[in-house]
């Protein structure tokens, strides 16, 4: 939108006129008729008896408007329309009408750029009017304008109040007459080609057509059912109506892609922990810090105990090895990549590899020996090595557990605890369940995750719950998330290093952080975390805007709806977003990994594309970067993943 050009034109006219809907304000729905589906949803939600619930209201409401329009044209009002809803009692019609008006009051948002033009016209002393073909009564329209920050206009013309409309141009005649101006003194801004541009121009009024040019990078409901699609359209309209207020490509990504996911997750989490009467909610580092922040923004008056624990896989899993120290259990407890070398494996056992060179060599291995990370349980050499190191592993584990235990006591661990983390294979909950089994008070662990599936862990867990997927629903989503886990995890991580252990300072247990992953020695952030900060700024902006407009009242927040933009981003990424994460590192598993690794681009040899595929934590992004063809990369990935499994 060329604001400077439009402002120059405003200077040339005495009266500046604005259309209301889709010009000055926008509804947070894909189609105005979607409001009628929301009316039905809310009516049925507040109706206890199944026999009193309604179906097909949207179609009947559309037909009622068409009938009223035939009688009164565009000047019909909402009362006229409801007279034609003959399938309902008068009492029911009044309830439905009240719900519809209430929705209209809450579902609108100002267009920031057009509002800027509106305020500019007032500032330079122009008379400013609003003219709308609308069936809502003037008092309702005034309320909506005020709630959207559209204030101090000189006159409001609503078709149903004047019983004249823009459709035939007669409402423009009323404006000229009441304002005592000639049509050529008026400049009208509007979106409708016929009613706002052609009809106004025929009257001699100056016109500028406003088009909502905002386009969404990710907007496809192919994976959603009918109910999910309805909620998704509300979400997407909300995003589209707010994107102009979000500055920067990375922050926009946080707002439009990750914002819906995190808000959906925290809304679900709130409902879950209260329905199951949790004593406390423990948010685990590092993604838990963002989850806690968003949860508290959404529910500032929530009285459940909430704590952020500096607990990582390393600081939690290694101290629990001694509880069940058999080889198979230890292997199941660690995070496994497709390949792992002996050095990384021993580090995950909690030991310093360089101290055990002789033992390693006596088993026919070396620090650089590469193992199949998915079949370590069956590797006899590794099992032999473990048995020789077992006593040291147990001793180190017990020593670390003493500090972990003190930290958990300090943080009031115990009782009915909800633990909250990003999830994936269940290693963290497995460790917590071991601790609960020996804790000095009855402790019940319930885990809440973006996604969780324990098949890779191979250990049965209790009370595990996934928002996007778990073992009970949407299980295939885990394959999808694994294909872009790198950018997803980075986008949600806290702006601090990982916890590697604990220490006592002045009778208080505090975390010890690792160094060098994404934070420099001087404390400055490396590029990965600089992007994370911008993405999370967008997530917080999304949360605050979503809260202020109360859109969660108009449709259920569903996991598939909340996840959909993230799924599209991960599986069908735009090139500009691949370039944002280009060469970013992912060192969580202790091996060389990148989100999109350009190093591996040869068909054969050391740097071949197969290795590049498996060492890139954004599979579709890697393939699109390498092949540069419009192929279904996500389907290729899913095929390869299932083939290997």
C-alpha positions in Angstrom: 0.0 0.0 0.0 1.5 3.3 -1.1 0.7 5.4 2.0 2.7 8.4 0.9 0.8 8.6 -2.4 -2.6 8.2 -0.7 -1.7 10.9 1.9 -0.9 13.3 -1.0 -4.3 12.6 -2.5 -6.0 13.2 0.9 -4.7 16.7 0.9 -6.6 17.6 -2.2 -10.1 16.8 -0.8 -12.3 18.3 1.9 -14.0 15.1 3.1 -12.3 11.8 3.4 -14.7 8.8 3.5 -13.8 5.2 4.5 -15.7 2.0 3.9 -15.7 -0.1 7.1 -15.4 -3.8 6.6 -12.3 -5.1 4.8 -11.1 -1.5 4.6 -10.9 0.1 8.0 -11.5 -3.1 9.9 -11.3 -6.8 9.2 -13.1 -9.8 10.7 -10.8 -12.6 11.9 -12.6 -15.1 9.7 -11.9 -16.3 6.2 -15.5 -15.5 5.1 -18.1 -13.3 6.9 -20.5 -16.3 6.7 -18.1 -18.2 9.0 -19.5 -16.1 11.8 -22.8 -18.1 11.5 -20.9 -21.3 12.1 -19.4 -19.8 15.2 -22.9 -18.8 16.3 -24.0 -22.4 16.1 -20.9 -23.6 17.9 -21.4 -21.2 20.8 -25.2 -21.8 21.0 -24.7 -25.6 21.2 -21.8 -25.1 23.7 -24.1 -23.3 26.2 -27.1 -25.6 25.6 -27.1 -28.5 28.0 -29.8 -30.7 26.4 -28.9 -32.6 23.3 -32.4 -32.3 22.0 -32.1 -28.5 22.0 -28.9 -28.3 20.0 -29.2 -27.0 16.4 -27.7 -27.9 13.1 -27.4 -26.1 9.8 -27.7 -22.6 11.2 -25.2 -21.1 8.8 -27.2 -22.2 5.7 -30.5 -21.0 7.2 -28.9 -17.6 8.3 -27.6 -17.1 4.7 -31.0 -17.8 3.3 -32.7 -15.5 5.8 -30.4 -12.6 4.6 -31.2 -13.3 1.0 -34.9 -13.2 1.8 -34.6 -10.0 3.7 -32.4 -8.5 1.0 -35.1 -9.2 -1.6 -37.6 -7.3 0.5 -35.4 -4.3 1.6 -32.2 -4.6 -0.5 -29.0 -3.7 1.2 -30.8 -1.5 3.7 -32.2 -4.5 5.7 -31.1 -4.8 9.3 -30.4 -7.7 11.6 -34.0 -7.7 12.9 -35.4 -8.0 9.4 -33.1 -10.9 8.7 -34.1 -12.9 11.9 -37.7 -12.5 11.0 -37.0 -15.0 8.1 -35.5 -17.6 10.5 -38.8 -19.4 10.8 -37.4 -22.7 12.0 -36.7 -21.3 15.5 -38.8 -20.0 18.3 -38.7 -16.3 19.1 -36.8 -17.0 22.3 -34.2 -19.1 20.4 -33.9 -16.4 17.7 -33.2 -13.8 20.3 -30.5 -15.9 21.8 -28.9 -16.6 18.4 -29.1 -12.9 17.5 -27.5 -11.9 20.8 -24.6 -14.4 20.2 -24.1 -13.1 16.6 -23.9 -9.5 17.7 -21.5 -10.4 20.5 -19.2 -12.2 18.1 -19.3 -9.2 15.7 -18.2 -7.0 18.6 -15.2 -9.2 19.4 -14.0 -10.6 16.1 -12.8 -7.4 14.4 -9.4 -5.8 14.2 -8.3 -2.5 12.6 -6.3 -2.5 9.4 -3.2 -0.7 10.7 -2.3 1.0 7.4 -5.8 2.2 6.6 -6.1 3.4 10.2 -2.9 5.4 9.6 -4.6 7.1 6.7 -7.7 7.7 8.8 -5.7 9.3 11.6 -3.6 11.3 9.1 -6.8 12.8 7.5 -8.0 13.9 11.0 -4.6 15.3 11.9 -4.5 17.7 8.9 -8.1 18.9 9.6 -10.1 17.0 7.1 -13.7 16.0 7.8 -13.7 12.2 8.1 -16.7 10.0 7.6 -17.4 6.2 7.6 -19.9 4.7 5.2 -21.0 1.1 5.4 -23.6 -1.2 3.8 -24.3 -3.2 7.0 -27.2 -4.9 8.7 -25.9 -4.3 12.2 -27.5 -1.4 14.0 -25.5 1.9 14.3 -24.8 1.5 18.1 -23.2 -1.9 17.4 -21.1 -0.6 14.6 -19.9 2.3 16.8 -18.9 -0.2 19.5 -16.9 -2.2 17.0 -15.2 0.9 15.6 -14.3 2.1 19.1 -12.9 -1.4 20.1 -10.7 -1.3 17.0 -9.3 2.2 17.9 -11.3 4.0 15.1 -12.3 7.2 17.0 -13.4 10.8 16.5 -14.9 10.5 13.0 -17.3 13.3 12.0 -20.1 11.1 10.8 -21.1 7.5 10.5 -23.5 6.3 7.8 -24.9 2.8 8.2 -27.2 1.6 5.4 -29.7 -0.1 7.6 -30.2 3.0 9.7 -30.8 5.2 6.7 -32.6 2.5 4.8 -30.4 3.5 1.8 -27.3 1.8 0.5 -24.1 2.1 -1.4 -25.3 -0.6 -3.8 -27.5 1.8 -5.7 -25.5 4.9 -4.8 -28.3 6.5 -2.7 -26.3 6.4 0.5 -23.7 8.6 -1.2 -26.4 11.1 -2.0 -27.3 11.2 1.7 -23.7 11.9 2.6 -23.4 14.8 0.2 -26.7 16.3 1.3 -26.1 16.1 5.0 -22.5 17.3 4.7 -23.5 20.0 2.3 -20.7 19.2 -0.1 -20.4 18.4 -3.8 -19.4 14.8 -4.7 -16.1 16.1 -6.1 -15.1 17.3 -2.6 -15.1 13.7 -1.3 -12.4 11.0 -1.5 -13.6 7.5 -0.7 -11.5 4.6 0.3 -13.0 1.1 0.0 -12.4 -2.5 -1.1 -15.5 -3.3 -3.1 -15.2 -2.7 -6.8 -18.9 -2.2 -7.4 -20.2 -0.5 -4.3 -17.1 1.4 -3.2 -15.5 2.3 -6.5 -17.9 2.2 -9.4 -21.0 3.5 -7.6 -19.0 6.3 -5.9 -17.3 7.3 -9.1 -20.6 7.4 -10.9 -21.7 10.0 -8.3 -18.6 12.0 -9.0 -16.8 11.0 -5.8 -13.0 10.5 -5.9 -12.1 6.8 -5.1 -9.1 4.7 -4.1 -9.5 1.0 -3.9 -8.0 -0.8 -0.9 -6.9 -4.3 -1.4 -5.7 -6.5 1.5 -2.3 -7.5 0.0 -1.1 -9.5 2.9 -0.2 -13.1 1.9 0.5 -16.0 4.1 3.7 -18.0 3.5 2.0 -21.2 4.8 -1.7 -21.6 4.3 -3.0 -25.0 3.3 -5.7 -27.1 5.0 -5.1 -30.4 3.0 -4.3 -32.4 6.1 -7.3 -31.1 8.1 -10.9 -32.4 8.6 -13.9 -30.2 8.4 -13.9 -29.1 12.0 -10.2 -28.5 12.0 -10.5 -26.5 8.8 -13.0 -24.2 10.3 -10.8 -23.4 13.3 -7.8 -23.1 11.0 -9.5 -20.5 8.9 -10.1 -18.4 12.0 -6.5 -18.8 12.9 -5.2 -17.9 9.5 -7.5 -14.8 9.1 -6.2 -13.6 12.5 -2.6 -14.0 11.3 -3.3 -12.3 8.0 -4.9 -9.4 9.8 -2.0 -8.8 12.1 1.1 -9.5 9.9 1.5 -5.8 9.0 2.2 -5.1 12.7 5.0 -7.7 12.9 8.5 -6.4 11.9 11.2 -8.6 10.4 11.1 -11.9 8.4 12.3 -14.0 11.4 9.8 -12.5 13.8 7.0 -13.0 11.3 8.0 -16.6 11.1 7.7 -16.9 14.9 4.3 -15.2 14.8 2.7 -17.2 11.9 4.3 -20.6 12.3 5.4 -21.2 15.8 2.9 -18.9 17.6 -0.1 -21.1 16.9 1.7 -24.2 17.9 2.8 -22.9 21.3 -0.4 -21.2 22.1 -2.3 -24.3 21.2 0.0 -26.5 23.3 -0.3 -24.2 26.4 -4.1 -24.0 26.1 -4.2 -27.8 26.0 -1.8 -28.1 28.8 -3.9 -25.8 31.0 -7.0 -27.9 30.4 -5.1 -31.1 31.1 -3.4 -30.2 34.4 -6.6 -28.8 35.8 -8.8 -31.7 34.7 -6.3 -34.1 36.3 -5.8 -32.0 39.4 -2.0 -31.7 39.3 -0.3 -30.3 42.4 2.3 -28.5 40.3 3.6 -28.0 36.8 7.4 -28.3 36.3 8.6 -26.8 33.0 11.9 -28.4 32.0 14.8 -26.6 30.4 15.3 -25.5 27.8 12.0 -25.3 25.8 10.1 -25.2 29.1 11.0 -21.6 29.7 9.1 -20.4 26.6 6.2 -22.7 27.5 6.0 -21.3 31.0 6.2 -17.7 29.7 3.3 -18.3 27.2 1.3 -20.3 29.8 1.5 -17.4 32.3 0.6 -14.9 29.6 -2.5 -16.9 28.7 -3.5 -17.6 32.3 -2.2 -14.8 34.5 -4.7 -15.7 37.3 -4.0 -19.5 37.3 -3.1 -20.6 40.8 -1.4 -23.9 40.2 2.2 -24.0 41.3 4.5 -23.5 38.3 8.3 -23.8 38.2 11.1 -23.7 35.6 13.6 -26.4 36.3 17.2 -26.3 35.0 17.1 -29.9 34.0 18.5 -31.3 30.8 18.8 -34.8 29.4 22.4 -35.0 30.6 21.8 -33.5 34.1 18.8 -35.9 34.7 19.5 -39.2 32.9 23.1 -39.8 33.9 22.4 -39.4 37.6 19.7 -42.2 37.4 21.8 -44.9 35.7 22.6 -46.5 39.1 18.9 -47.1 39.9 18.6 -49.7 37.1 22.3 -50.2 36.0 21.8 -53.1 33.5 23.3 -52.6 30.0 20.0 -52.8 28.2 18.5 -50.1 30.4 21.4 -47.8 30.1 21.3 -48.0 26.3 17.6 -47.4 26.2 18.1 -44.3 28.4 20.5 -42.5 26.2 19.6 -40.4 23.1 20.6 -42.3 20.0 21.5 -40.9 16.6 21.8 -43.0 13.4 25.6 -43.1 14.0 27.6 -42.6 17.2 31.2 -43.0 17.9 32.7 -44.6 21.0 33.9 -41.2 22.4 30.3 -39.8 22.3 28.9 -43.0 23.8 31.2 -43.0 26.8 30.5 -39.3 27.3 26.8 -40.2 27.5 27.6 -42.8 30.1 28.9 -39.9 32.2 32.7 -40.6 31.9 35.7 -38.9 30.4 36.7 -41.1 27.4 40.3 -40.2 27.4 40.7 -41.8 30.8 39.8 -45.2 29.4 41.9 -45.5 26.2 43.5 -48.8 27.3 40.1 -50.4 28.2 38.7 -49.2 24.9 41.6 -50.6 22.9 41.4 -54.0 24.8 37.9 -54.4 23.4 39.1 -53.9 19.8 37.6 -50.3 19.6 38.9 -46.8 19.5 37.5 -43.4 20.3 36.7 -42.8 16.7 35.0 -46.2 16.1 31.6 -45.5 14.6 28.7 -47.6 15.8 25.2 -48.2 14.5 23.3 -46.0 17.0 20.0 -47.8 16.4 21.3 -51.3 17.3 23.6 -50.7 20.3 21.8 -53.2 22.4 22.9 -56.0 20.1 26.5 -54.8 19.8 28.6 -57.3 21.8 31.7 -55.2 21.7 29.9 -52.2 23.2 28.3 -54.5 25.9 31.7 -55.8 26.8 33.1 -52.3 27.1 30.1 -51.3 29.3 30.7 -54.2 31.7 34.3 -53.1 32.2 33.3 -49.5 32.9 30.1 -50.3 34.8 31.5 -49.7 38.3 32.8 -46.3 37.4 29.6 -45.4 35.6 27.6 -46.4 38.7 29.9 -44.5 41.0 29.7 -41.3 38.9 25.9 -41.7 38.6 25.5 -41.9 42.4 27.7 -38.9 42.9 25.7 -36.8 40.4 22.4 -38.0 41.9 23.2 -36.6 45.3 23.3 -33.1 43.9 20.3 -33.7 41.6 18.3 -35.0 44.6 19.2 -31.8 46.6 18.2 -29.6 43.7 14.8 -31.4 43.3 14.1 -31.1 47.1 15.0 -27.4 46.9 12.5 -27.0 44.0 9.8 -28.9 45.9 9.7 -31.9 43.7 7.1 -34.5 44.7 3.4 -35.2 44.8 1.3 -35.2 41.7 3.7 -33.5 39.2 3.1 -32.5 35.6 6.4 -32.3 33.8 6.5 -30.2 30.6 9.0 -30.6 27.8 9.2 -30.6 24.0 9.3 -34.4 24.1 10.1 -37.0 21.4 11.2 -40.4 22.8 10.5 -40.3 26.6 14.0 -40.4 28.0 13.3 -37.6 30.4 10.1 -39.1 31.8 11.8 -42.5 32.1 14.4 -40.9 34.4 11.8 -39.0 36.4 9.8 -42.3 36.9 13.0 -43.9 38.2 13.4 -41.1 40.7 9.8 -41.2 41.7 10.1 -45.0 42.5 12.7 -44.2 45.2 11.5 -40.7 46.3 10.8 -40.1 50.0 7.2 -39.2 49.4 4.5 -40.6 47.1 5.2 -39.1 43.7 3.1 -39.4 40.5 4.6 -38.2 37.2 2.4 -37.0 34.3 4.3 -35.9 31.2 3.0 -33.3 28.7 4.9 -32.8 25.5 4.6 -31.4 22.0 5.1 -35.0 20.8 5.9 -38.2 22.5 6.4 -41.8 21.4 8.3 -44.4 23.4 8.8 -47.0 20.7 12.5 -46.0 20.2 13.0 -45.9 24.0 11.7 -49.4 24.4 10.6 -48.8 28.0 6.9 -48.7 29.1 6.0 -45.3 30.7 2.9 -44.1 32.5 0.8 -41.0 32.0 2.4 -39.7 28.8 0.5 -37.2 26.8 1.4 -35.5 23.5 -0.3 -32.5 22.0 0.7 -33.0 18.3 1.2 -36.8 18.6 1.5 -39.6 21.1 1.0 -43.3 21.0 -2.8 -42.9 21.0 -3.3 -40.2 18.3 -1.7 -38.8 15.2 1.2 -41.2 15.6 2.5 -40.5 12.1 3.2 -36.9 13.0 6.3 -38.1 14.8 7.9 -38.9 11.4 7.0 -35.4 10.2 8.5 -33.7 13.3 11.7 -35.7 13.2 12.2 -34.4 9.6 12.6 -30.8 10.9 13.4 -31.2 14.6 16.4 -29.0 14.3 14.7 -25.7 13.4 11.7 -26.5 15.6 13.8 -27.2 18.8 16.0 -24.1 18.2 13.0 -21.9 17.8 11.6 -22.9 21.1 14.8 -23.2 23.2 15.7 -20.8 26.0 18.4 -18.2 25.6 20.9 -19.9 27.9 23.3 -22.9 27.7 22.4 -26.4 28.5 22.6 -27.7 32.1 25.3 -30.3 32.6 25.1 -30.6 36.4 24.8 -28.8 39.7 26.9 -27.2 42.4 26.4 -25.9 45.9 27.0 -22.2 46.5 26.1 -20.8 49.9 23.8 -23.7 50.8 21.9 -23.3 47.5 22.0 -25.8 44.6 22.5 -24.0 41.3 22.9 -25.3 37.8 26.2 -25.7 36.0 26.0 -24.8 32.3 27.9 -26.1 29.4 29.6 -23.6 27.2 30.1 -22.9 23.6 27.0 -24.5 22.1 25.3 -21.3 21.0 26.8 -18.7 23.5 30.3 -17.3 23.2 32.7 -17.0 26.1 32.0 -13.3 26.5 28.3 -14.0 26.8 27.3 -12.8 23.3 24.9 -14.9 21.4 25.9 -16.8 18.3 23.7 -16.4 15.2 21.5 -19.4 16.1 20.2 -17.8 19.4 20.0 -14.4 17.8 17.4 -15.9 15.5 15.7 -17.7 18.4 15.2 -14.5 20.2 13.5 -12.9 17.2 11.3 -16.0 16.6 10.2 -16.0 20.3 9.4 -12.3 20.1 7.0 -13.2 17.3 5.5 -16.1 19.4 4.9 -13.7 22.3 3.4 -11.1 20.0 1.0 -13.8 18.7 0.0 -14.8 22.2 -0.7 -11.2 23.3 -2.8 -10.5 20.2 -4.6 -13.8 20.4 -5.5 -13.1 24.1 -6.6 -9.6 23.5 -9.1 -10.7 20.9 -10.3 -13.8 22.7 -10.5 -16.0 19.6 -10.2 -19.2 21.6 -13.9 -18.5 22.6 -15.0 -19.0 19.0 -13.6 -22.4 18.2 -11.9 -25.2 19.9 -8.1 -25.1 19.7 -7.1 -28.4 18.2 -3.7 -29.9 17.8 -3.9 -30.4 14.1 -5.0 -26.8 13.6 -2.2 -25.4 15.8 0.4 -27.6 14.2 -0.5 -27.2 10.6 1.6 -24.1 9.7 4.6 -25.7 11.5 4.0 -28.9 9.5 3.9 -26.9 6.2 7.0 -25.0 7.2 8.9 -28.2 8.0 7.8 -30.3 5.1 7.3 -27.7 2.3 9.6 -24.9 3.2 10.0 -21.7 1.3 13.5 -21.0 0.0 13.7 -17.8 2.0 13.2 -19.7 5.2 15.7 -22.4 4.3 18.2 -19.6 3.8 17.4 -18.2 7.3 18.6 -21.5 8.9 21.3 -22.2 6.3 24.4 -23.8 8.0 22.9 -23.5 11.5 24.3 -26.2 13.7 22.6 -28.9 15.8 24.9 -30.5 18.3 22.5 -32.0 20.7 23.5 -35.6 19.9 27.3 -34.9 20.1 27.9 -35.5 16.4 28.4 -33.0 13.5 24.9 -32.0 12.4 23.5 -29.0 10.6 19.9 -28.0 9.9 20.7 -27.9 6.2 24.2 -29.2 5.6 25.6 -27.8 2.3 28.9 -29.7 2.8 27.3 -33.0 1.6 26.4 -32.5 -2.1 28.3 -35.3 -3.9 26.6 -38.4 -5.2 29.5 -40.6 -4.0 32.5 -40.4 -1.6 32.9 -39.0 1.9 30.6 -36.0 1.4 27.8 -37.9 -0.3 24.2 -36.8 -0.2 23.0 -39.8 1.8 25.2 -38.8 4.7 24.1 -35.2 4.2 20.5 -36.3 4.4 21.0 -38.1 7.7 23.2 -35.5 9.3 20.8 -32.6 8.4 18.1 -32.0 11.0 15.8 -30.5 8.4 15.4 -33.2 5.8 13.0 -31.4 3.4 15.1 -28.3 3.6 18.3 -30.2 2.8 16.7 -32.0 -0.2 15.2 -28.8 -1.6 18.5 -27.0 -1.2 20.5 -29.7 -2.9 18.1 -30.7 -5.8 16.4 -27.4 -6.4 13.4 -29.1 -8.0 9.7 -29.0 -7.0 9.6 -32.6 -5.7 7.5 -34.0 -2.8 10.5 -34.0 -0.5 8.4 -34.7 2.6 7.0 -37.9 1.0 10.5 -39.0 0.1 11.6 -38.5 3.7 8.6 -40.4 5.1 9.3 -43.3 2.7 13.0 -43.5 3.7 12.2 -43.2 7.4 9.6 -46.0 7.4 11.9 -48.2 5.2 14.7 -48.0 7.8 12.3 -48.5 10.7 
